[in-house]
Amino acid sequence: MDSARRFGKYRVEREVLDEQRLEEITERKAYSDIHRSPTEQLRDSLRCTLPKLKRGVMSSLPVLYWLPKYSIWDYGMPDLVSGISVGIMHLPQGMAYALLASLPPVFGLYTSLYPALIYFFFGTSRHISIGTFTVLSIMVGSVTERLAPDVDFLIMNGTNITAEVDIAARDSLRVQVAAATTVLGGLIQVLLGVVKFGFVGTYLSEPLVRAYTTAAAAHAVVAQLKYIFGVSPTRFSGPLSLVYTLKDICSLLPHTHLPTLVVSAVTMALLVAAKELNSFLSPKLPVPIPVELITIVAGTLVSSYAHLNSDYTVSVVGEIPSGLSSPCVPDVSLFGEVIGDAFALAIVGYAISISLGKTFAIKHGYNVDSNQELVALGLSNAVGGFFQCFSVCPSMSRSLIQESTGGKTQMAGVASALIVLVTILKLGTLFQELPKAILASIVFVNLKGMFKQYADIVTLWRRSKIDLVVWLVTWVSTMLLNLDLGLAASIIFALFTVIFRTQMPAYSVLGNVPGTELYVDLETHRQAREIPGVTIFRSSATVYFANADLYLEALKKKSGLDISKMIIYKRRQEAKQRRRERRAERRAKRQAKKERRAQKAAEQLFGSPVVSVAEDVDFWGDTCIDGTVSEEEDQAWTERENGTVFVIPTTPRTPDGPSRWEYLKGGDPDCTSLEWMSELQDGDTTTLGSSSEDTLSRDLERVSLGSLGKWTWDIHSIILDLSTANFIDIVAIKMMKNVFQDFSEIDVDIYMAGCQASVVEQLERSEFFSDSITKRHLFASVHDAVLYCLNHRGATSFPRYEPSLDMHSSTKF
């Protein structure tokens, strides 16, 4: 089928629109009509009305919006089934991830309870499951072990130090450190949410987050190796701590506790097999099999009846207090030591939360408020910290279970919290004989999904090399610099890649697609045609202070006009020209004075006017007006530049009258009579009696680079396509103004096309427009600018351009 029939043709006839005409037609509003003054904004923010108060309360407490509309018949049973399924997952994950945070397992159960209840009131996502998460648990563990290391709690026995550690005192301090870090991180999240800083999570790109979680999984594996092998390595902190810890564990491998290793190996084998079976049967099962819970129950029973702790010294969970602990205020003195870690926890937790929340919101067709999510997560952490919880965020595995089992609203989170509450109150003591190696094995197996993210390297290599570099730098920095410094280094590097891409964009010269008003890159499109006399220059990024100089350099290179060198050359030639003009003028005056003296002497001698001039033609060639000039000086003078002002006789001397002298600019005195006549036709002549100063000034005004003979070019207009610019700063505006001024000196017009309204407003506020630069230099589109250039300037140098009749969209001039 012919493309013309497939897509059709259309014809649009309109006038060429510059910015001034466009504003007249569209009646663009003034800046004050669009943007209210700060005073008005402050007054409106302080004004309280009933609808505004209702909206504020509803947005701050989303539960008041959806709970009155909750249908038990439609949502009750799905939320209950989903909540029970997620609650069963909370139990093993809470206790296992507490080990990652270097805390007693019961605090993992607390962390699975309180934050989920807080999120019920303030959260906007219906499907995420708030609770413990691998990455955050590792980050909390790095803080607790740094501020409460085992070496500070060794039991002293006289002058000797035994190998025993005061576990109760150590765990008590670690719980305080974790609570303080969690509360401070929660307050940071609440503050960021109140000031509408929810967009901060967008600075964590997907490659960065995936690489960070992959590296964090490696930290989690190394942290669990001591439980799997039953060894006690030295705890390291700071950069390269992972390397030092891994080296120490390898050195302790000969001292591996075999019963513990056997328990770990059997548990991991059973977990892997059960999970594969679960994946195979998942399409046929209404809810997935709670593999982790079955493993914990079975492990506890085996450990209890086989006496693994007493007979084989296998480390177990130990005492789990029944009941809920009373809230307490965290140690504020620790805030100064953990503020950096708290900020990292706040950012990472929010990034994971908003990414999961938006994923489910798009799938199920509802909205998630990023700022409210930040507040909800912050309150969950801040309030939970008062109940000895550590940092929380949604877990991908639990959220997927909650969504796949039919969860509809946040009520599923309440149901899962009730399961955890029953366990804490009545069933907690049953897990005292649970081996820690089983919990470590659960963590190890659950990290399988994160290890699969190493396949991102191959995918990113094919799709985006820059994203691959971000992935690798994030992974390396997190592995070597630890989780907090690694995150900071990764974000900084990711931002640098953005700056680099805006600072080094792609610059191109555009050509017209025949028969259309479309303009594409000449270098990458064979059918694109260059517009005669017009250069269309475009940058793929906005112009601002970081790339303004590069933009100007690219413009010089693409246009072929090194404007800086051309202007410098022009200045020098103009200075030489002025010096030559003054010398010629002085010579002419001296010659005129000599002629007057000779004429006066002749009148006295013969009684009639006589003109004293050279007797033969060699007078002009040898002396050039002033007979005192040597032959060598005259030759050097002639060979300089042809822009000199010469004084020549136009009529021969007669016995009864003086000869007539004229000033002419340019050319060699030996030029043909036709060339001199061409100059005379321009009116660049004057008699000796006229003002020679006015003539010289007119001659200087006519000096151009073309007349100076240095460069020639066929460009009369340059169009700057600014359609990609969404803002422009002061440095870029100054650069643009210099471009207009500099190119005007070589008789090249500059126009801007495709400017967005915000860019035009910034140009107006920066006083960019003047008598020489007006809105007539701004056009609505590149096509408008091209038509204007060709019909305005092109007629003097090129054939007049008329739009093709078969254009898809023709524009009437």
N, C-alpha and C positions, 0 to 999 in steps of 0.2 A: 504494500500500500504506500502511495506517495506520502512523503512527510507533510507536504502542504495540506493534504486531505486529512491526515491524522490529527494535526495540531491546528490547522486553520490559519488564516491571516487576519490581521486587523490593522486599521489605519487610524491614527490619532493626529489631528491637526490642532496645534496650539502655538501660542507665541513662545519664544525663548524666554525662560524665566530666570532672572537673576534673583538674589536674595531680597533686594528691595522690592521688586515687583511681586515676588512670592508673598512677602509679608502684607503687601497691599491687597492682594487677592484673598488670602486666607485670613486676614485681619488677626495677625498673631497678637496674643495677649502680652501685656507688659509684665516685666518681672514681678512687680508688686502685686499684680492681679493673681499670679500663680502662687507665689511664696509669701506667706504671712510674716509679719515682722516678729522678732523675738518677744516683744512685749505682748502681742496678741497671742502667741503660742503659750507663753507663761500664764496669761490670764485664762485661756481656755483649759489649760491643764489643772488650774486651781479651782475652776468652776465646778460645782457639784450639782448634778441633777439626778433625778430618780432613774431614768434610763441608763445614764452613765454609771451610776452606782451599781445597778443590776448587772450591767455588762462586766464591770470590774470584779464583782463577786463571783459571777459565773466563770470568768476566765481564770480567776485565782483558785477556785474550788470546782473543777470540772465535774466532780461527783454530783453536785447539785443540779447539773444540767441533764446527765444521763440516767441517774438513779430513779427519779420520779417516772421516767418513761420505761423503766425496766420491766420486761414481761417474764414472769416466772414460767409460764407455760412454754414460751418460745426459747428462752435462754437458760432457764434454771437447771435442767438436767444436763445439757451439754457442758455448762460451766462446772457443774459438780464433778462429772466424770473427768473432765480435763484437769480440774484442780487436784483430784486424788492422784491422778497419774503424775502430775508435776511434783506434788508433795512427796511421793515415794522416791522421786529422783533427788529431791532436796536432801534427804537424810544421808545417803552415802557421799554425795558431793559436798555437803556442808562440812562433814567431819574430815573428808579427805583434803579439801582445800584449806581447812584450818591448819593442817600440817604444812602446807605451802607457806602460810603466813607465820609459821613458827609459833603457833598458839595451840592451847589444848583443844581437842575436837569439839567440846561442848560449845565453844564460842562460835564455831561454824554453824551450829544449830541456831544459836541466838541470831546470827547474821541472816539466816534464812527465814526468820520469823518477823522481827520488827520492821525492817525496811519494806517488806512486801505490804504490810498493813498501812504504812504511811503513803506508799505510792498509790494505794487504792483511792485515797482522797484527792490527790493532787496530779496524778498522771493522766495523760491523754491517749496513750497507746493501749489498745485492748488486748494485745496478744503477747507482749513481752513478759518474761518471768524475771522479776528482780530477785537478786540473791548473790551468792558467791560466784566468782568467775576466776578462771585460771590466772590470767595476766595480772589482774589487780591483786590477787592473793600473793603472787610472787613479788610484786612491788611492795606490798605491805611487809612481807617477810624480809626483804632486803633492809627495810627501815628498822624493824624490831631487832634483827640480829646485829645491826650496826650499833644501835644505841644500848642494847642489852646482850652483849656477847657472853658466851659460856665462861670465858676466862675471868669475867668479873664476879662470878658466883662460885668459884672453887672453894671447897670447904677447907679451912686452915686447921692443921693439927700440929700445934707447937711450931717448930721451925720447918716442918715438912708440909708439902702440899699434896694432898691425896688426889686421886683421879675422879673423885665424886663431885658432882655439881649440885648446888642447892636449887633443885628444880622448882620448888614452890616460890621462892623469892624471884628467880629468873622469870618464870611465867607471869608472876604478878606484875613485874615491871614491863614485860613485853605487852601485856594486855593494856596497860596504861599508855604505852607508846602508840599502839595500834588505835586505841580509842581517840587519843589526841590528834593523830594524823587524820583519822576519819572525820572527826568533827570539823577540823580546819578545812579539809577538802570540801566538805559539804557546805560550809559557809562561803567558800570561794565560788562554788557552783551557784548558790542562791544569789550572791551578789552579782555575778555575771548575768544570771537570768533576769534580775530586776532591772538592770541597765540595758536590757535587750541586746545582750552580747551572744545570743545563741548561734550566730553565724561563725563563731570561732571554730566550731567543729569542722567547717568546710576547709580549713587549712590542713586538715589531715586527709590527704588523698587516699584513695583505695590502695594503690601500691604501697604507700607508706604504712598504712594500718596493717595490711597483710604481712608485710615484711617484719613489722614490729612484733606482731603476735607470733610469727614463726620463730623469731629470735627469742621471744619470751618463753616459748615452748621448750627451747633448748635449755634456758635457765631453769625451767620447771623440772626437766629431766635430771639435770645435774643435782638439783636440790633434793630429789627423791632417791638418788642413788645410795645415800647413806642408810635409808630405811630398807632398800632392796637388798643391799649387801651386808647390812648389819655392822657397819663401821662408823667411826666417829671422827670425821675429818675436821681439820682446823677451819674456822669460819673466816673468810676474807671479805673485804668490802672495798668499794672504789673501783677505778679502772683496772681491767684485766683480772678482776676477782674470779670470773668464771674460769679463766685459764688456770689460775693458781689452785682453785678448788678442785678442778678436774685432775690436775697433776697430783694433788695430795691424795685424792681418792684412788688414783691408779697405784700410788705407792703403798696404799693400805690394802690392795686387793689380796695379797698373800694372807692377810689376817681376816678374810671374809668369814662371817658367821654362817656356816653351812645350813643349819636348820632354817634360818631366816631366808637364805637364798632359795631353798627348796620351796618354802611357802610362797615366795614371790613368783617363782617360775611357774608353779602349778596354777596360781591365781591368774597370772597373765595368759596362760594357755587356755584356761577355761573361759576367761572373759572374751578373748579374741574369737574363740569358736562360737560362743553364745551370741556375740554381736553379729557375726556373719550369718548365723541361723536366724537371728532376729530380722536382719535386713532382707533375707530371702523370704521369710514368712510375713513380712509387714503388710503386703497388699491383701493378705487373707485374714489378718487379725484386726479387730476393732481398735485395740490399744496395744502398744508395744509391750513386750515382756520386760518387766523390771529387773534386768540382769544384775545391775549393781546392788540392788536391795537383796536379791537372792544370794549374791556372793557374800554380802556382809553377814546375813543371818547364818549361812552355812559356815562361814569362817569363824564366827563367834561360837557356834556349837562345837565345831571341831577343836578349837582352841580350849574351850572350857572342859570338854571331856578328855582331851589328850594332855591336858596340863602343859601346854606349850610354854607358858611363862615360867612356871616353877621347875619343870623338868629339863627344858631345853633352852632356857633364858631367852626366849623370843619376846621382843619388846611388844607390849600391848598398850591399848589406849589408857587404861587405868581408871581411876575414879571419875565418874560423871555425876555431878551433883544433880539431884532431882529438884524440880521447881524452878521458878524464875528468879533471877537476881534483881536486886533493887537498883534503880538508876543512881548514877553518881556523876558528879561534875568532873570532866577530864582535867588532867594536869596542864594548866595554862602555861606553865614555865617551859613546857616542851615545844610550844608552838614555834619558837625561834629556830629550833634545830630541825624541824620537820616541814617547814613552810615550802621548801622546794619540792619535796616529795609529795606534799599535799596538792600542790598545783598540778604536778604531773598526773597524779591520780584523778584529779578533777577533770582534766582535759581528756585523758584516755577513756575514762569511764563514760563521759558524755558522748564522745565520738562513737563508741560502740553502741550506746543506747539509742542515739538518734538515727544511726544507720540501720539498726534492726527495726526500730519503730517505723521509719519511713518505708522500709521494704514491705512490712505487713500492711501499712496504711494504703500504699498504692495497690497492693493485691486485693484488698477488701473494700476499697473505695471510701475511705474516710480521711480526715486531716489530722496531722500531728503538729502541735504548736511547739516549735523548737525552743523558744524561750521558756514556756511553761514546763517542758520536759527537763530543762536545766534546773528550774526551781524545784520540781518534784524529786529529781534525783538528788539534789543538794539537801532537801529536807529529809529524805530517806537516810542519807549518810549522817547528817548532823544529829537528828533525833536518835538514830541507831547508835551513834557513838556514845551517847549517854547510857546506853544499855550494854556497853562493852562489845559492840559489833565492830567489825572492820569493813573496809570500803566495799561497796557493792555496785553492780551494774547488771544488765540483762545477760543471761547465758544463751548462746545460740542453740545449744542442744535442748535446754528446757523450753525455750520459746517455740522451737519447732514442734516439740511434743504438745505444748499447750494449743498451738494452732491446728495441728493435724488431728488431735483428738476431739475437736469440735468446740474449743473455747470461743466464746463470743464477746465477753466483756471482762472488765477488771475483777469481777466476782470470782473468776477462776483463781486469781491470786490469793483471795481471801480463803478459798477452800484449801489451797495448798498450804497456807500458813496454819490453818487449823490442824492439818496432819502433823506438821512440825511441832505445834504446841502440845498435842497429845503425846508425842514421842518424848518431849522434854519433861513433861509432868509425870508420865507413867512408865515409859519404856526406856528411858535413858540409861538406867542402871544395868539393863540387860546387855549392853554393848561394852561393858568394862573389860571383858576378856578378848575383845577384837584386836588382832595383831595389827600393828601399824604398817607392816609390810603389805597387807591386803589393801589398805587405804592408798598406799603409795602405788601399788599396782593398778588400782582403779584410775588414779591420775595419769599414770603412764599410758594406759590403753586409751583413755579419752583424748589424749593429745594426738592420736593418729590423724585426725582431720587437719590439724595444724601442720603436721609434717607433710601432708599432701600439697601444701601451698608452695613447696619447693618447685613444683611444676610451673609456677608462675614465671620462672626464669625463661623457660622455653617459649611460653606464650608471649611474654613481653619482648623477647628478642625478635619475634616476628612482627609485632604490632607497633612498638614504640621503644626506641633505644633510650630516650630520655627517662621514661618511666622505669625502664630496667635499671638505669643508673641510680635512680631514687631508691628502688627496691634494694639493690646491692649495698648502697651506702647506709641505708637504714639498718639492714641486717648486720653489717659489719660493725657499725657504731654501737648498736644495741648489744651485740655480743661482747665487744671489747670494753665499752665505756660504762656498762651496767645500764639498768633500765631507765633511770632518771636522766642522766647525761646523754644517753643514747637517743632518747626521745627529743631532747632539746637540739642536739646536733642534727637529727633527721629533719625536724621542722625547718631549721635554718637553711639546710641544704635544699630542701624542697622549695622554699621561698626564693632562694638564689637561682634555681632553675627557671622559675617564673620570670624573675627579673632579667635573667640572661636572655630568655626568649623574647621578651619585649624590647630589650636593649639591642638585640641583634636580629631584627625581623627580616623578612624577605622583601627586597625592594624590586620593583618591576616597572617597565615602560609598557603602557597598554596600547593596543591597536584595535581597530574596529573590525567586528565580524561583518563581512559584506552583507548588505541587505537588512541589517538590524541596527538597533541602537545599543548593542552590547559591546563591551570593551574588555578584552582579555590580554593576558601577558603575551607579548610578541615572541619571547624566547621559548615558550612552551606550547604555542599554538601555530601551526603552519599556515592556516588560512587567515590568520589575523593580518590586517593591513594597516600600515603606518599612515597616520594622517599627515598630509604634506604641510610642513611648516609648524606643526604642533607636536609637542612632547607631553604625553600624559603620564605623570609619575605617581606611583602609589606605594605606600608602605603597608605591610600586613598587620601592623600594630599601631596603637595610638602614639602620638608624639608628645614626649614629656622630657623633663630635664635629663634623664639618664641616656636618652638616645637622640637628643636634638642635634648635637654635633655630628653624629653618625648619619642622621637624616640629611643634613646639608652636604656631607661628603658624598653620600650616595646620589644625591641630586646632581652634583657636579659630574660624577662619573657617568651616570646614565644619560644625561643630556649632552655630554661631550663638551661642556663649557666649564673650564676651570675659571670660575668667575673671579677668584681672588687674584690669580696671576694676571688675568686680563685687566682688572682694574688697576693693579699696581703698574702694569705696563702703560696703561692709558695715562695715569697720573704723571709718570716720568716723561712720556711723550708730550703731554700738555705743558709740563714745565719747560721742556726743551723748546717747544713751539713758542711759548711766551718769550723766552730769552731771545730766540731768533727774530720774533716780531719786533721786540724792542731794539735789537741791533739794526734791523732793516729800517726801522723808523728813524733811528739816529742817523744812519747813512743817508736816508732820503732827505732829512732836514739839512744835513751838511751839504749835500749836493744841491738842494734847492737854494741854500744860502750862497753857495759858490756861483750858481747860475744867476742869481740876482745881482751879485757883484759884477759878474762878467757882462751881464746885460746893461747894468748901469754904466760900466766903463765903456761899452760899445756905443751906448747912446751919447755919452760925452764925446766919444771920438768921432762917430759918424753922424750923429744927430738923428738916428733912427733905431728902433728896437731890433736887437740882434740876440739870438739864442746861442749860448756857448755850450756846445756838445762835442762829443768825440768826433774826429775827422773821418774815421772809417769804422767798419764793422767790428774790427778787433777790439775796439774800445769796450763793447758789452761783454765779449767773451773773456777779456783779460782782467777787467777791473770790476765788472758788475756794479755799476753806479759809482762806486767810490774808486777813483783811479789809483789810490794808494795801496790797494790790496794786491798781494803777491800772487803769482801764478799757482804756487803750491797751496796757499790758503784757499784760493778760489776753487781748486779742484777738490780739496777736502770738504769744503762747504757744499759743493754740488753733490757729493756722494752721500751726504747724511740722510735726510728724510725729505720726501717730496712734498711735505706740508708747509714749506717755508713761504713767507709772503715776499714776493718780488715786486720791484718797481721798474716798469719798462716804458719806453716811449711808444706811443701809438700813432704819432704823426711825425713825418720827417721835419728836420729843421729847415726853415726858410729864411731868407735874408730879411724879410719884412715882418716876421712874427715868431713868437716862441713855440716850441714843440709842446704836445700834450702828454702828460704823464698819468699813469694809472697804477693802482695796487691790485695785485691778483694773488690769491691763495692757492697753493698746491702746484705741482708740476715742475718740470725742469725748464730753465730759460730756453733750452734748445727744442722744446716741444713744438709740434706742428701747429700751424695756424688754426686747424680745426679744433684742437684741444683748447687752445686759448679762447676761441669763439664759444666753445661750450661753457667755459667758465664765465665768459662775458654774458652769455644768455641768462645765467643765474642771477645777474644783477650784482655780482660781487666786484664792482668797480667803483672808483671814485676819482675825481680830479684832484690835482694837487692842492687846489684851493679849498677843498672840503675838509671835514674833520677826520684826520687820519686815525684818531683814537677810537671813534665810533666804528670805523671800518675794521680795525683790528679786533675789537671786541666781538663783532659779528663773525669774523673769521674764526675766532676761537670757539664760538658756540657751535660751529659746523664741524668741529673736529670729532671724529669717531674712530673706533678701532679699525673699521674698514678703510677709512681714508689714510690711517697710519700704516696700513699694509701688513699688519702682523697676523691677524686671523680672519678667516671667512667662515660663515655658517649659514644654514638655511632654516633656522628656527626663528620664528617671530613671536611665538607664544608658548608658555609652559602652563599646564593645568595640573594642580596638585589635588589628587583625589584623596579627600579626608573622610571618606565614608566609613573607614574603620576606626576613626578616633571617637571615643566617647567622652573625652575630656581633653583639655589643653591647659598647661600651666604657664606661669610667667616666663620661664626660660624659653619654652617653645614659641610663645607669642613674640618674644623679642627676636628669636631666630627668624620667624616668618616675616616680621617687619624688615629685617635686614635683607632677606631674600628679595622682597619687593623693591627695595631701594637699590640693591646692587645690580640686579638684572635690568632695571630700568636704565642704568648707565650705558648698557650695550644695546639698548633699544629692543629688549625682549620683555614682553608683557607677561605678568604672572596673574593667574586666576586660581581660585579655590572652588572645588565642587563637592557636593554631597555632604556638607557640614550638617551635623545634627543640631537641633535647637539648643541643646546645652552648650555646645561649642560656640555657637553664635552669641549666646548670652555671655559667655566668658570673654569673648573678644570685645564685646561692647563694654563690659565692666572694666576691662584692662586698657580702654582707650586705644584700641588697635586701629580704629578707623580715623581717617584724617582727610585733608583735602586731596591728597594723592592716592589714598587707599580708601575706597568706599565700598558699600555693599553691592555696587555694580560689578565688583571683582569677585563676588561670591555667586555661584550658580546652584540651582536645585539639583542638577545631575551633571555627569560628565558630558553627556550628549548635548545638553544645553550650552555648556561652555565651548564645546568643539564647534557647534554651529555659529556661535557668536564670533569666535576667533577667525574662522574661515571667511565669514561674510563681512567682518569688520576690518581685519588686518590682512587676510589672505588675498583680497582683491588687488592689493598693491604689488604683491610679489608672486602670487600663484593664481591659477584660474579660480574663478568664483565657484564655491562648492554648493551643489544642490543635492538634497536628499534623493536617494534612489526611489523610483516609483514602486519597486517591489519590496520595499522595506516592510518589515512586520509592524513597525511603529514609526511613522515619519513625523517630523516636527516642523511646523510652519514657522518660518523666521519672521 
